[in-house]
Amino acid sequence: MTPPKVLSRAELLEAAARQRAAQKTIVFANGAFDLLHVGHVRYLEAARREGGWLVVGVNGDASVRRAKGPARPILPEAERAEIVAALAAVDAVVVFDEDSPGALIAALEPDVHAKGTDYTASSVPEREVVAAYGGRTAIVGDPKDHATTDVIAKIRRS
């Protein structure tokens, strides 16, 4: 049986140290991942191609509510984390409660911080955190033609 992929922050940092010792390039991607859709899958698969070990930060429930409103998330954080962890491209998942993954990125210091195509290299909010320790920001995935908000709206209209 493979070890579980959903880790606490402390477990993640220990696992990352082992991956670094094994000369793996660590990639970090993040998001709410509420109602997983093809845009999420393409984003995470593209992020994985940036290195050898993909960590995904999943926004906690309170963080999603602050960003998306009181009706979100649809699925609780533990379920969203488990679903993301089930994807073959993903090696580790951690839930974070802050509004920004900046503190998590600063602690993890991934070689690559992967963001979706709704950003540019200069508009990524965490770009200065990544640059401060010598990491690289990569814009990955397909065009932002898919959104969970749109899926939810379509379901509500049905």
PLY file of the C-alpha trace (Angstrom):
ply
format ascii 1.0
element vertex 158
property float x
property float y
property float z
element edge 157
property int vertex1
property int vertex2
end_header
0.00 0.00 0.00
1.32 3.45 -0.88
1.65 5.98 1.93
-1.15 8.52 2.20
-0.68 11.64 0.12
-2.61 14.07 2.33
-0.06 15.37 4.83
0.07 17.84 7.68
2.38 20.82 7.17
5.04 19.20 9.40
4.78 15.89 7.53
5.02 17.74 4.22
8.22 19.53 5.21
9.78 16.22 6.32
8.74 14.53 3.06
10.11 17.46 1.04
13.47 17.12 2.79
13.59 13.46 1.70
12.70 14.42 -1.88
15.42 17.10 -1.94
17.94 14.55 -0.65
16.88 12.32 -3.55
17.61 15.24 -5.96
13.94 15.67 -6.93
12.73 19.03 -8.24
9.84 20.09 -5.99
6.87 21.80 -7.63
4.07 23.52 -5.71
0.60 24.27 -7.09
-2.43 25.47 -5.18
-6.14 26.17 -5.36
-9.55 25.52 -3.85
-10.33 22.57 -6.16
-14.02 22.76 -5.30
-15.79 20.45 -7.77
-12.79 19.12 -9.68
-13.01 19.74 -13.44
-10.83 19.24 -16.52
-9.14 22.62 -16.10
-7.88 21.49 -12.68
-6.59 18.21 -14.10
-4.78 19.95 -16.96
-3.27 22.51 -14.56
-1.95 19.83 -12.21
-0.63 17.62 -15.01
1.21 20.61 -16.50
2.56 21.53 -13.06
3.87 17.98 -12.64
5.83 18.28 -15.89
7.81 21.12 -14.25
9.57 18.74 -11.85
9.81 15.41 -10.12
7.58 15.82 -7.06
4.28 17.74 -7.10
2.84 19.20 -3.90
-0.65 20.68 -4.04
-1.85 23.16 -1.47
-5.64 23.02 -1.06
-7.35 26.06 0.46
-9.14 25.21 3.70
-12.87 25.75 4.03
-12.63 29.11 5.82
-10.18 30.38 3.22
-12.52 29.37 0.39
-15.49 31.07 2.11
-13.51 34.30 2.45
-12.50 34.20 -1.22
-15.67 32.81 -2.85
-18.50 33.68 -0.47
-20.60 31.96 2.21
-22.07 29.32 -0.13
-18.64 27.85 -0.87
-16.98 25.46 -0.75
-19.42 22.86 -2.00
-17.21 20.01 -0.77
-15.39 20.08 2.59
-11.60 20.47 2.65
-10.87 16.87 3.65
-12.84 15.55 0.66
-11.29 18.07 -1.75
-7.82 17.10 -0.52
-8.56 13.39 -0.93
-9.89 13.89 -4.47
-6.81 15.91 -5.51
-4.55 13.29 -3.89
-6.19 10.59 -6.03
-4.80 12.16 -9.22
-1.77 10.36 -10.63
0.14 13.62 -11.22
-0.03 14.57 -7.53
2.53 13.33 -5.00
1.46 15.18 -1.85
-1.41 17.37 -0.69
-1.57 19.79 2.22
-4.53 21.89 3.36
-3.74 25.49 4.29
-6.03 27.92 6.09
-4.42 31.23 5.14
-5.85 33.33 2.31
-2.50 33.11 0.49
-0.13 30.16 0.21
2.80 32.56 0.72
3.76 31.34 4.21
3.51 27.71 3.12
5.65 28.42 0.06
8.23 30.22 2.23
8.44 27.19 4.54
8.50 24.60 1.73
10.73 26.54 -0.69
9.68 24.58 -3.78
11.98 24.81 -6.78
8.97 25.78 -8.91
5.71 27.51 -8.00
3.18 26.64 -10.69
0.23 28.96 -11.31
-2.57 28.74 -13.84
-2.95 30.71 -17.04
-5.24 33.25 -15.39
-1.94 34.74 -14.13
1.15 36.11 -15.81
4.63 35.80 -14.33
4.38 39.40 -13.12
0.87 39.08 -11.62
1.42 36.00 -9.42
0.84 37.28 -5.85
3.52 35.00 -4.35
6.23 35.76 -6.96
8.32 37.83 -4.50
8.22 35.04 -1.89
9.46 32.56 -4.51
12.12 34.92 -5.86
13.43 35.62 -2.32
14.76 32.07 -1.94
15.76 31.63 -5.61
12.76 29.62 -6.82
11.05 29.90 -10.18
7.44 30.73 -11.03
5.89 28.86 -13.97
2.58 29.59 -15.67
1.07 26.23 -16.62
-2.12 24.59 -17.88
-4.57 25.29 -20.63
-6.38 28.61 -21.16
-8.68 29.49 -18.27
-11.84 28.32 -20.05
-13.13 26.31 -17.10
-14.32 27.60 -13.75
-16.01 25.92 -10.81
-18.24 28.98 -10.42
-19.55 28.38 -13.96
-20.17 24.68 -13.24
-22.11 25.57 -10.09
-24.17 28.16 -11.98
-24.99 25.59 -14.69
-26.10 23.05 -12.07
-28.31 25.64 -10.38
-29.96 26.52 -13.73
-30.74 22.85 -14.44
0 1
1 2
2 3
3 4
4 5
5 6
6 7
7 8
8 9
9 10
10 11
11 12
12 13
13 14
14 15
15 16
16 17
17 18
18 19
19 20
20 21
21 22
22 23
23 24
24 25
25 26
26 27
27 28
28 29
29 30
30 31
31 32
32 33
33 34
34 35
35 36
36 37
37 38
38 39
39 40
40 41
41 42
42 43
43 44
44 45
45 46
46 47
47 48
48 49
49 50
50 51
51 52
52 53
53 54
54 55
55 56
56 57
57 58
58 59
59 60
60 61
61 62
62 63
63 64
64 65
65 66
66 67
67 68
68 69
69 70
70 71
71 72
72 73
73 74
74 75
75 76
76 77
77 78
78 79
79 80
80 81
81 82
82 83
83 84
84 85
85 86
86 87
87 88
88 89
89 90
90 91
91 92
92 93
93 94
94 95
95 96
96 97
97 98
98 99
99 100
100 101
101 102
102 103
103 104
104 105
105 106
106 107
107 108
108 109
109 110
110 111
111 112
112 113
113 114
114 115
115 116
116 117
117 118
118 119
119 120
120 121
121 122
122 123
123 124
124 125
125 126
126 127
127 128
128 129
129 130
130 131
131 132
132 133
133 134
134 135
135 136
136 137
137 138
138 139
139 140
140 141
141 142
142 143
143 144
144 145
145 146
146 147
147 148
148 149
149 150
150 151
151 152
152 153
153 154
154 155
155 156
156 157
